[in-house]
Amino acid sequence: MEWKCFNCKVDMEEVDDIKIAYKDLDLPDATGLRCPNCGLTFLDGEFVVNELNSAETMLEGK
């Protein structure tokens, strides 16, 4: 299934270089989708659930 940018109506590109940070920490680049026209990005859902959730839990000491 191809995802399209709502604003530009063009196909989103799969990328693995989305910069993310948590508080003052820079985290490893994330995977997701980016519009080649306007640069709008979305994180991959599995990445958020599997990687970011566990990283947040560890960083918060929960």
Predicted model as a PDB file, atoms N, CA, C, CB and O in Angstrom, pLDDT in the B-factor column:
MODEL        1                                                                  
ATOM      1  N   MET A   1       0.838  -1.179   0.000  1.00 68.00           N  
ATOM      2  CA  MET A   1       0.000   0.000   0.000  1.00 68.00           C  
ATOM      3  C   MET A   1       0.887   1.247   0.000  1.00 68.00           C  
ATOM      4  CB  MET A   1      -0.956  -0.005   1.219  1.00 68.00           C  
ATOM      5  O   MET A   1       1.782   1.377   0.835  1.00 68.00           O  
ATOM      6  N   GLU A   2       0.641   2.141  -0.917  1.00 89.00           N  
ATOM      7  CA  GLU A   2       1.397   3.384  -1.004  1.00 89.00           C  
ATOM      8  C   GLU A   2       0.728   4.459  -0.145  1.00 89.00           C  
ATOM      9  CB  GLU A   2       1.510   3.853  -2.474  1.00 89.00           C  
ATOM     10  O   GLU A   2      -0.482   4.670  -0.220  1.00 89.00           O  
ATOM     11  N   TRP A   3       1.534   5.127   0.664  1.00 94.00           N  
ATOM     12  CA  TRP A   3       1.046   6.241   1.458  1.00 94.00           C  
ATOM     13  C   TRP A   3       1.287   7.529   0.689  1.00 94.00           C  
ATOM     14  CB  TRP A   3       1.733   6.285   2.846  1.00 94.00           C  
ATOM     15  O   TRP A   3       2.329   7.694   0.055  1.00 94.00           O  
ATOM     16  N   LYS A   4       0.335   8.432   0.745  1.00 96.00           N  
ATOM     17  CA  LYS A   4       0.465   9.712   0.064  1.00 96.00           C  
ATOM     18  C   LYS A   4       0.452  10.842   1.088  1.00 96.00           C  
ATOM     19  CB  LYS A   4      -0.666   9.901  -0.973  1.00 96.00           C  
ATOM     20  O   LYS A   4      -0.223  10.767   2.115  1.00 96.00           O  
ATOM     21  N   CYS A   5       1.209  11.885   0.785  1.00 96.00           N  
ATOM     22  CA  CYS A   5       1.210  13.083   1.622  1.00 96.00           C  
ATOM     23  C   CYS A   5      -0.144  13.769   1.453  1.00 96.00           C  
ATOM     24  CB  CYS A   5       2.395  14.052   1.243  1.00 96.00           C  
ATOM     25  O   CYS A   5      -0.591  14.004   0.331  1.00 96.00           O  
ATOM     26  N   PHE A   6      -0.782  14.085   2.554  1.00 94.00           N  
ATOM     27  CA  PHE A   6      -2.088  14.740   2.506  1.00 94.00           C  
ATOM     28  C   PHE A   6      -1.981  16.120   1.869  1.00 94.00           C  
ATOM     29  CB  PHE A   6      -2.682  14.854   3.913  1.00 94.00           C  
ATOM     30  O   PHE A   6      -2.878  16.547   1.142  1.00 94.00           O  
ATOM     31  N   ASN A   7      -0.877  16.818   2.146  1.00 95.00           N  
ATOM     32  CA  ASN A   7      -0.706  18.184   1.640  1.00 95.00           C  
ATOM     33  C   ASN A   7      -0.346  18.219   0.158  1.00 95.00           C  
ATOM     34  CB  ASN A   7       0.365  18.899   2.436  1.00 95.00           C  
ATOM     35  O   ASN A   7      -0.922  18.996  -0.604  1.00 95.00           O  
ATOM     36  N   CYS A   8       0.603  17.381  -0.250  1.00 96.00           N  
ATOM     37  CA  CYS A   8       1.172  17.458  -1.601  1.00 96.00           C  
ATOM     38  C   CYS A   8       0.570  16.457  -2.582  1.00 96.00           C  
ATOM     39  CB  CYS A   8       2.653  17.246  -1.534  1.00 96.00           C  
ATOM     40  O   CYS A   8       0.727  16.600  -3.794  1.00 96.00           O  
ATOM     41  N   LYS A   9      -0.115  15.447  -2.060  1.00 95.00           N  
ATOM     42  CA  LYS A   9      -0.728  14.403  -2.902  1.00 95.00           C  
ATOM     43  C   LYS A   9       0.299  13.607  -3.699  1.00 95.00           C  
ATOM     44  CB  LYS A   9      -1.724  15.028  -3.858  1.00 95.00           C  
ATOM     45  O   LYS A   9       0.003  13.135  -4.796  1.00 95.00           O  
ATOM     46  N   VAL A  10       1.516  13.453  -3.146  1.00 96.00           N  
ATOM     47  CA  VAL A  10       2.550  12.644  -3.790  1.00 96.00           C  
ATOM     48  C   VAL A  10       2.859  11.442  -2.904  1.00 96.00           C  
ATOM     49  CB  VAL A  10       3.838  13.484  -4.056  1.00 96.00           C  
ATOM     50  O   VAL A  10       2.573  11.457  -1.706  1.00 96.00           O  
ATOM     51  N   ASP A  11       3.447  10.393  -3.501  1.00 97.00           N  
ATOM     52  CA  ASP A  11       3.814   9.200  -2.738  1.00 97.00           C  
ATOM     53  C   ASP A  11       4.879   9.538  -1.694  1.00 97.00           C  
ATOM     54  CB  ASP A  11       4.322   8.089  -3.681  1.00 97.00           C  
ATOM     55  O   ASP A  11       5.842  10.249  -1.978  1.00 97.00           O  
ATOM     56  N   MET A  12       4.687   9.015  -0.486  1.00 97.00           N  
ATOM     57  CA  MET A  12       5.684   9.154   0.574  1.00 97.00           C  
ATOM     58  C   MET A  12       6.809   8.169   0.293  1.00 97.00           C  
ATOM     59  CB  MET A  12       5.056   8.906   1.992  1.00 97.00           C  
ATOM     60  O   MET A  12       6.587   7.123  -0.316  1.00 97.00           O  
ATOM     61  N   GLU A  13       8.018   8.505   0.737  1.00 97.00           N  
ATOM     62  CA  GLU A  13       9.171   7.639   0.563  1.00 97.00           C  
ATOM     63  C   GLU A  13       9.521   6.986   1.898  1.00 97.00           C  
ATOM     64  CB  GLU A  13      10.377   8.432   0.004  1.00 97.00           C  
ATOM     65  O   GLU A  13       9.455   7.629   2.946  1.00 97.00           O  
ATOM     66  N   GLU A  14       9.898   5.690   1.855  1.00 95.00           N  
ATOM     67  CA  GLU A  14      10.379   5.019   3.049  1.00 95.00           C  
ATOM     68  C   GLU A  14      11.794   5.499   3.324  1.00 95.00           C  
ATOM     69  CB  GLU A  14      10.329   3.471   2.891  1.00 95.00           C  
ATOM     70  O   GLU A  14      12.640   5.516   2.429  1.00 95.00           O  
ATOM     71  N   VAL A  15      12.048   5.891   4.581  1.00 96.00           N  
ATOM     72  CA  VAL A  15      13.365   6.395   4.972  1.00 96.00           C  
ATOM     73  C   VAL A  15      13.790   5.768   6.293  1.00 96.00           C  
ATOM     74  CB  VAL A  15      13.352   7.937   5.085  1.00 96.00           C  
ATOM     75  O   VAL A  15      12.961   5.253   7.043  1.00 96.00           O  
ATOM     76  N   ASP A  16      15.077   5.816   6.567  1.00 94.00           N  
ATOM     77  CA  ASP A  16      15.589   5.294   7.833  1.00 94.00           C  
ATOM     78  C   ASP A  16      16.515   6.297   8.518  1.00 94.00           C  
ATOM     79  CB  ASP A  16      16.326   3.977   7.602  1.00 94.00           C  
ATOM     80  O   ASP A  16      17.413   5.915   9.269  1.00 94.00           O  
ATOM     81  N   ASP A  17      16.286   7.580   8.250  1.00 96.00           N  
ATOM     82  CA  ASP A  17      17.158   8.616   8.805  1.00 96.00           C  
ATOM     83  C   ASP A  17      16.397   9.746   9.494  1.00 96.00           C  
ATOM     84  CB  ASP A  17      18.013   9.189   7.714  1.00 96.00           C  
ATOM     85  O   ASP A  17      16.835  10.897   9.475  1.00 96.00           O  
ATOM     86  N   ILE A  18      15.258   9.417  10.101  1.00 95.00           N  
ATOM     87  CA  ILE A  18      14.465  10.431  10.792  1.00 95.00           C  
ATOM     88  C   ILE A  18      15.116  10.717  12.147  1.00 95.00           C  
ATOM     89  CB  ILE A  18      12.978   9.964  10.968  1.00 95.00           C  
ATOM     90  O   ILE A  18      15.278   9.817  12.972  1.00 95.00           O  
ATOM     91  N   LYS A  19      15.480  11.963  12.361  1.00 93.00           N  
ATOM     92  CA  LYS A  19      16.135  12.374  13.605  1.00 93.00           C  
ATOM     93  C   LYS A  19      15.093  12.480  14.712  1.00 93.00           C  
ATOM     94  CB  LYS A  19      16.883  13.727  13.423  1.00 93.00           C  
ATOM     95  O   LYS A  19      14.048  13.107  14.543  1.00 93.00           O  
ATOM     96  N   ILE A  20      15.399  11.852  15.857  1.00 89.00           N  
ATOM     97  CA  ILE A  20      14.502  11.928  17.007  1.00 89.00           C  
ATOM     98  C   ILE A  20      15.315  12.224  18.260  1.00 89.00           C  
ATOM     99  CB  ILE A  20      13.697  10.611  17.174  1.00 89.00           C  
ATOM    100  O   ILE A  20      16.513  11.948  18.320  1.00 89.00           O  
ATOM    101  N   ALA A  21      14.652  12.784  19.248  1.00 86.00           N  
ATOM    102  CA  ALA A  21      15.298  13.092  20.522  1.00 86.00           C  
ATOM    103  C   ALA A  21      14.291  12.850  21.638  1.00 86.00           C  
ATOM    104  CB  ALA A  21      15.829  14.567  20.554  1.00 86.00           C  
ATOM    105  O   ALA A  21      13.079  12.928  21.437  1.00 86.00           O  
ATOM    106  N   TYR A  22      14.821  12.556  22.810  1.00 80.00           N  
ATOM    107  CA  TYR A  22      13.992  12.385  23.998  1.00 80.00           C  
ATOM    108  C   TYR A  22      14.593  13.276  25.070  1.00 80.00           C  
ATOM    109  CB  TYR A  22      13.919  10.873  24.464  1.00 80.00           C  
ATOM    110  O   TYR A  22      15.716  13.048  25.520  1.00 80.00           O  
ATOM    111  N   LYS A  23      13.850  14.279  25.472  1.00 82.00           N  
ATOM    112  CA  LYS A  23      14.347  15.300  26.394  1.00 82.00           C  
ATOM    113  C   LYS A  23      15.617  15.886  25.798  1.00 82.00           C  
ATOM    114  CB  LYS A  23      14.611  14.710  27.826  1.00 82.00           C  
ATOM    115  O   LYS A  23      15.557  16.466  24.714  1.00 82.00           O  
ATOM    116  N   ASP A  24      16.762  15.760  26.456  1.00 85.00           N  
ATOM    117  CA  ASP A  24      18.006  16.331  25.927  1.00 85.00           C  
ATOM    118  C   ASP A  24      18.866  15.310  25.187  1.00 85.00           C  
ATOM    119  CB  ASP A  24      18.808  16.936  27.052  1.00 85.00           C  
ATOM    120  O   ASP A  24      19.985  15.629  24.785  1.00 85.00           O  
ATOM    121  N   LEU A  25      18.369  14.096  25.000  1.00 83.00           N  
ATOM    122  CA  LEU A  25      19.149  13.033  24.375  1.00 83.00           C  
ATOM    123  C   LEU A  25      18.793  12.856  22.901  1.00 83.00           C  
ATOM    124  CB  LEU A  25      18.938  11.726  25.118  1.00 83.00           C  
ATOM    125  O   LEU A  25      17.618  12.774  22.543  1.00 83.00           O  
ATOM    126  N   ASP A  26      19.808  12.798  22.058  1.00 87.00           N  
ATOM    127  CA  ASP A  26      19.597  12.428  20.656  1.00 87.00           C  
ATOM    128  C   ASP A  26      19.574  10.910  20.583  1.00 87.00           C  
ATOM    129  CB  ASP A  26      20.713  13.029  19.717  1.00 87.00           C  
ATOM    130  O   ASP A  26      20.493  10.250  21.069  1.00 87.00           O  
ATOM    131  N   LEU A  27      18.548  10.361  19.989  1.00 84.00           N  
ATOM    132  CA  LEU A  27      18.402   8.918  19.858  1.00 84.00           C  
ATOM    133  C   LEU A  27      18.813   8.479  18.460  1.00 84.00           C  
ATOM    134  CB  LEU A  27      16.957   8.486  20.156  1.00 84.00           C  
ATOM    135  O   LEU A  27      18.901   9.302  17.550  1.00 84.00           O  
ATOM    136  N   PRO A  28      19.066   7.175  18.284  1.00 86.00           N  
ATOM    137  CA  PRO A  28      19.397   6.680  16.939  1.00 86.00           C  
ATOM    138  C   PRO A  28      18.287   7.030  15.948  1.00 86.00           C  
ATOM    139  CB  PRO A  28      19.625   5.150  16.964  1.00 86.00           C  
ATOM    140  O   PRO A  28      17.118   7.142  16.318  1.00 86.00           O  
ATOM    141  N   ASP A  29      18.670   7.198  14.695  1.00 90.00           N  
ATOM    142  CA  ASP A  29      17.707   7.543  13.645  1.00 90.00           C  
ATOM    143  C   ASP A  29      16.583   6.518  13.577  1.00 90.00           C  
ATOM    144  CB  ASP A  29      18.408   7.643  12.285  1.00 90.00           C  
ATOM    145  O   ASP A  29      16.788   5.328  13.818  1.00 90.00           O  
ATOM    146  N   ALA A  30      15.400   7.000  13.245  1.00 90.00           N  
ATOM    147  CA  ALA A  30      14.206   6.164  13.182  1.00 90.00           C  
ATOM    148  C   ALA A  30      13.818   5.866  11.735  1.00 90.00           C  
ATOM    149  CB  ALA A  30      13.044   6.842  13.911  1.00 90.00           C  
ATOM    150  O   ALA A  30      14.253   6.545  10.806  1.00 90.00           O  
ATOM    151  N   THR A  31      12.993   4.840  11.570  1.00 91.00           N  
ATOM    152  CA  THR A  31      12.449   4.505  10.251  1.00 91.00           C  
ATOM    153  C   THR A  31      11.037   5.061  10.134  1.00 91.00           C  
ATOM    154  CB  THR A  31      12.452   2.967  10.017  1.00 91.00           C  
ATOM    155  O   THR A  31      10.340   5.241  11.132  1.00 91.00           O  
ATOM    156  N   GLY A  32      10.630   5.328   8.905  1.00 94.00           N  
ATOM    157  CA  GLY A  32       9.286   5.838   8.688  1.00 94.00           C  
ATOM    158  C   GLY A  32       9.086   6.289   7.262  1.00 94.00           C  
ATOM    159  O   GLY A  32       9.698   5.759   6.334  1.00 94.00           O  
ATOM    160  N   LEU A  33       8.223   7.276   7.095  1.00 96.00           N  
ATOM    161  CA  LEU A  33       7.872   7.803   5.776  1.00 96.00           C  
ATOM    162  C   LEU A  33       8.144   9.301   5.736  1.00 96.00           C  
ATOM    163  CB  LEU A  33       6.386   7.509   5.439  1.00 96.00           C  
ATOM    164  O   LEU A  33       7.978   9.997   6.738  1.00 96.00           O  
ATOM    165  N   ARG A  34       8.562   9.790   4.575  1.00 97.00           N  
ATOM    166  CA  ARG A  34       8.810  11.220   4.395  1.00 97.00           C  
ATOM    167  C   ARG A  34       8.279  11.643   3.031  1.00 97.00           C  
ATOM    168  CB  ARG A  34      10.330  11.551   4.527  1.00 97.00           C  
ATOM    169  O   ARG A  34       8.440  10.932   2.039  1.00 97.00           O  
ATOM    170  N   CYS A  35       7.647  12.807   2.997  1.00 98.00           N  
ATOM    171  CA  CYS A  35       7.209  13.378   1.726  1.00 98.00           C  
ATOM    172  C   CYS A  35       8.430  13.987   1.037  1.00 98.00           C  
ATOM    173  CB  CYS A  35       6.079  14.453   1.939  1.00 98.00           C  
ATOM    174  O   CYS A  35       9.121  14.816   1.629  1.00 98.00           O  
ATOM    175  N   PRO A  36       8.702  13.587  -0.205  1.00 97.00           N  
ATOM    176  CA  PRO A  36       9.857  14.139  -0.906  1.00 97.00           C  
ATOM    177  C   PRO A  36       9.667  15.608  -1.290  1.00 97.00           C  
ATOM    178  CB  PRO A  36      10.139  13.322  -2.146  1.00 97.00           C  
ATOM    179  O   PRO A  36      10.628  16.292  -1.642  1.00 97.00           O  
ATOM    180  N   ASN A  37       8.438  16.080  -1.221  1.00 97.00           N  
ATOM    181  CA  ASN A  37       8.145  17.453  -1.616  1.00 97.00           C  
ATOM    182  C   ASN A  37       8.241  18.425  -0.435  1.00 97.00           C  
ATOM    183  CB  ASN A  37       6.759  17.528  -2.235  1.00 97.00           C  
ATOM    184  O   ASN A  37       9.007  19.387  -0.483  1.00 97.00           O  
ATOM    185  N   CYS A  38       7.465  18.173   0.619  1.00 97.00           N  
ATOM    186  CA  CYS A  38       7.410  19.120   1.742  1.00 97.00           C  
ATOM    187  C   CYS A  38       8.219  18.672   2.959  1.00 97.00           C  
ATOM    188  CB  CYS A  38       5.976  19.333   2.154  1.00 97.00           C  
ATOM    189  O   CYS A  38       8.447  19.472   3.867  1.00 97.00           O  
ATOM    190  N   GLY A  39       8.661  17.401   2.998  1.00 96.00           N  
ATOM    191  CA  GLY A  39       9.476  16.919   4.097  1.00 96.00           C  
ATOM    192  C   GLY A  39       8.699  16.421   5.303  1.00 96.00           C  
ATOM    193  O   GLY A  39       9.313  16.048   6.303  1.00 96.00           O  
ATOM    194  N   LEU A  40       7.378  16.400   5.250  1.00 96.00           N  
ATOM    195  CA  LEU A  40       6.570  15.880   6.349  1.00 96.00           C  
ATOM    196  C   LEU A  40       6.976  14.443   6.636  1.00 96.00           C  
ATOM    197  CB  LEU A  40       5.057  15.966   6.018  1.00 96.00           C  
ATOM    198  O   LEU A  40       7.107  13.646   5.707  1.00 96.00           O  
ATOM    199  N   THR A  41       7.181  14.092   7.912  1.00 96.00           N  
ATOM    200  CA  THR A  41       7.613  12.742   8.265  1.00 96.00           C  
ATOM    201  C   THR A  41       6.632  12.076   9.222  1.00 96.00           C  
ATOM    202  CB  THR A  41       9.005  12.777   8.887  1.00 96.00           C  
ATOM    203  O   THR A  41       5.960  12.734  10.017  1.00 96.00           O  
ATOM    204  N   PHE A  42       6.573  10.764   9.122  1.00 94.00           N  
ATOM    205  CA  PHE A  42       5.802   9.923  10.026  1.00 94.00           C  
ATOM    206  C   PHE A  42       6.683   8.769  10.456  1.00 94.00           C  
ATOM    207  CB  PHE A  42       4.489   9.413   9.358  1.00 94.00           C  
ATOM    208  O   PHE A  42       7.344   8.150   9.623  1.00 94.00           O  
ATOM    209  N   LEU A  43       6.701   8.469  11.754  1.00 91.00           N  
ATOM    210  CA  LEU A  43       7.463   7.334  12.243  1.00 91.00           C  
ATOM    211  C   LEU A  43       6.715   6.044  11.950  1.00 91.00           C  
ATOM    212  CB  LEU A  43       7.739   7.470  13.747  1.00 91.00           C  
ATOM    213  O   LEU A  43       5.484   6.012  11.953  1.00 91.00           O  
ATOM    214  N   ASP A  44       7.470   4.983  11.698  1.00 87.00           N  
ATOM    215  CA  ASP A  44       6.904   3.662  11.479  1.00 87.00           C  
ATOM    216  C   ASP A  44       6.263   3.177  12.784  1.00 87.00           C  
ATOM    217  CB  ASP A  44       7.997   2.662  10.982  1.00 87.00           C  
ATOM    218  O   ASP A  44       6.888   3.245  13.843  1.00 87.00           O  
ATOM    219  N   GLY A  45       5.033   2.691  12.713  1.00 85.00           N  
ATOM    220  CA  GLY A  45       4.295   2.262  13.899  1.00 85.00           C  
ATOM    221  C   GLY A  45       4.999   1.172  14.685  1.00 85.00           C  
ATOM    222  O   GLY A  45       5.038   1.227  15.915  1.00 85.00           O  
ATOM    223  N   GLU A  46       5.554   0.186  14.003  1.00 84.00           N  
ATOM    224  CA  GLU A  46       6.260  -0.898  14.697  1.00 84.00           C  
ATOM    225  C   GLU A  46       7.498  -0.377  15.401  1.00 84.00           C  
ATOM    226  CB  GLU A  46       6.646  -2.006  13.713  1.00 84.00           C  
ATOM    227  O   GLU A  46       7.822  -0.829  16.500  1.00 84.00           O  
ATOM    228  N   PHE A  47       8.198   0.573  14.781  1.00 82.00           N  
ATOM    229  CA  PHE A  47       9.371   1.169  15.415  1.00 82.00           C  
ATOM    230  C   PHE A  47       8.967   1.862  16.717  1.00 82.00           C  
ATOM    231  CB  PHE A  47      10.059   2.173  14.456  1.00 82.00           C  
ATOM    232  O   PHE A  47       9.647   1.723  17.734  1.00 82.00           O  
ATOM    233  N   VAL A  48       7.878   2.596  16.684  1.00 80.00           N  
ATOM    234  CA  VAL A  48       7.420   3.316  17.876  1.00 80.00           C  
ATOM    235  C   VAL A  48       7.071   2.342  18.991  1.00 80.00           C  
ATOM    236  CB  VAL A  48       6.205   4.196  17.543  1.00 80.00           C  
ATOM    237  O   VAL A  48       7.490   2.528  20.134  1.00 80.00           O  
ATOM    238  N   VAL A  49       6.309   1.308  18.668  1.00 81.00           N  
ATOM    239  CA  VAL A  49       5.875   0.351  19.688  1.00 81.00           C  
ATOM    240  C   VAL A  49       7.054  -0.459  20.219  1.00 81.00           C  
ATOM    241  CB  VAL A  49       4.805  -0.589  19.118  1.00 81.00           C  
ATOM    242  O   VAL A  49       7.199  -0.619  21.431  1.00 81.00           O  
ATOM    243  N   ASN A  50       7.894  -0.970  19.324  1.00 80.00           N  
ATOM    244  CA  ASN A  50       8.960  -1.882  19.738  1.00 80.00           C  
ATOM    245  C   ASN A  50      10.204  -1.174  20.262  1.00 80.00           C  
ATOM    246  CB  ASN A  50       9.342  -2.757  18.590  1.00 80.00           C  
ATOM    247  O   ASN A  50      10.802  -1.634  21.235  1.00 80.00           O  
ATOM    248  N   GLU A  51      10.603  -0.083  19.651  1.00 76.00           N  
ATOM    249  CA  GLU A  51      11.862   0.571  20.014  1.00 76.00           C  
ATOM    250  C   GLU A  51      11.669   1.747  20.974  1.00 76.00           C  
ATOM    251  CB  GLU A  51      12.563   1.052  18.766  1.00 76.00           C  
ATOM    252  O   GLU A  51      12.283   1.785  22.040  1.00 76.00           O  
ATOM    253  N   LEU A  52      10.833   2.686  20.605  1.00 75.00           N  
ATOM    254  CA  LEU A  52      10.697   3.898  21.417  1.00 75.00           C  
ATOM    255  C   LEU A  52      10.033   3.628  22.758  1.00 75.00           C  
ATOM    256  CB  LEU A  52       9.905   4.941  20.664  1.00 75.00           C  
ATOM    257  O   LEU A  52      10.416   4.215  23.770  1.00 75.00           O  
ATOM    258  N   ASN A  53       9.059   2.760  22.773  1.00 73.00           N  
ATOM    259  CA  ASN A  53       8.370   2.464  24.022  1.00 73.00           C  
ATOM    260  C   ASN A  53       9.335   1.870  25.043  1.00 73.00           C  
ATOM    261  CB  ASN A  53       7.202   1.503  23.775  1.00 73.00           C  
ATOM    262  O   ASN A  53       9.344   2.288  26.201  1.00 73.00           O  
ATOM    263  N   SER A  54      10.147   0.902  24.626  1.00 73.00           N  
ATOM    264  CA  SER A  54      11.088   0.291  25.564  1.00 73.00           C  
ATOM    265  C   SER A  54      12.193   1.278  25.949  1.00 73.00           C  
ATOM    266  CB  SER A  54      11.703  -0.983  24.955  1.00 73.00           C  
ATOM    267  O   SER A  54      12.641   1.278  27.096  1.00 73.00           O  
ATOM    268  N   ALA A  55      12.641   2.120  25.011  1.00 73.00           N  
ATOM    269  CA  ALA A  55      13.663   3.114  25.323  1.00 73.00           C  
ATOM    270  C   ALA A  55      13.135   4.128  26.336  1.00 73.00           C  
ATOM    271  CB  ALA A  55      14.128   3.829  24.043  1.00 73.00           C  
ATOM    272  O   ALA A  55      13.851   4.504  27.264  1.00 73.00           O  
ATOM    273  N   GLU A  56      11.898   4.571  26.167  1.00 71.00           N  
ATOM    274  CA  GLU A  56      11.312   5.535  27.111  1.00 71.00           C  
ATOM    275  C   GLU A  56      11.202   4.914  28.501  1.00 71.00           C  
ATOM    276  CB  GLU A  56       9.917   6.004  26.621  1.00 71.00           C  
ATOM    277  O   GLU A  56      11.518   5.557  29.503  1.00 71.00           O  
ATOM    278  N   THR A  57      10.756   3.673  28.554  1.00 74.00           N  
ATOM    279  CA  THR A  57      10.635   2.998  29.838  1.00 74.00           C  
ATOM    280  C   THR A  57      11.992   2.909  30.535  1.00 74.00           C  
ATOM    281  CB  THR A  57      10.041   1.598  29.650  1.00 74.00           C  
ATOM    282  O   THR A  57      12.092   3.159  31.736  1.00 74.00           O  
ATOM    283  N   MET A  58      13.025   2.556  29.789  1.00 72.00           N  
ATOM    284  CA  MET A  58      14.372   2.453  30.363  1.00 72.00           C  
ATOM    285  C   MET A  58      14.873   3.819  30.817  1.00 72.00           C  
ATOM    286  CB  MET A  58      15.350   1.845  29.342  1.00 72.00           C  
ATOM    287  O   MET A  58      15.420   3.938  31.913  1.00 72.00           O  
ATOM    288  N   LEU A  59      14.700   4.845  30.001  1.00 72.00           N  
ATOM    289  CA  LEU A  59      15.197   6.174  30.343  1.00 72.00           C  
ATOM    290  C   LEU A  59      14.475   6.781  31.542  1.00 72.00           C  
ATOM    291  CB  LEU A  59      15.062   7.093  29.154  1.00 72.00           C  
ATOM    292  O   LEU A  59      15.072   7.521  32.323  1.00 72.00           O  
ATOM    293  N   GLU A  60      13.217   6.472  31.681  1.00 74.00           N  
ATOM    294  CA  GLU A  60      12.441   7.011  32.802  1.00 74.00           C  
ATOM    295  C   GLU A  60      12.609   6.168  34.064  1.00 74.00           C  
ATOM    296  CB  GLU A  60      10.962   7.091  32.429  1.00 74.00           C  
ATOM    297  O   GLU A  60      12.165   6.569  35.140  1.00 74.00           O  
ATOM    298  N   GLY A  61      13.249   5.003  33.939  1.00 74.00           N  
ATOM    299  CA  GLY A  61      13.465   4.130  35.094  1.00 74.00           C  
ATOM    300  C   GLY A  61      12.183   3.552  35.647  1.00 74.00           C  
ATOM    301  O   GLY A  61      12.049   3.335  36.851  1.00 74.00           O  
ATOM    302  N   LYS A  62      11.233   3.304  34.744  1.00 55.00           N  
ATOM    303  CA  LYS A  62       9.929   2.774  35.172  1.00 55.00           C  
ATOM    304  C   LYS A  62       9.971   1.278  35.293  1.00 55.00           C  
ATOM    305  CB  LYS A  62       8.831   3.178  34.200  1.00 55.00           C  
ATOM    306  O   LYS A  62       8.966   0.659  35.642  1.00 55.00           O  
TER     307      LYS A  62                                                      
ENDMDL                                                                          
END                                                                             
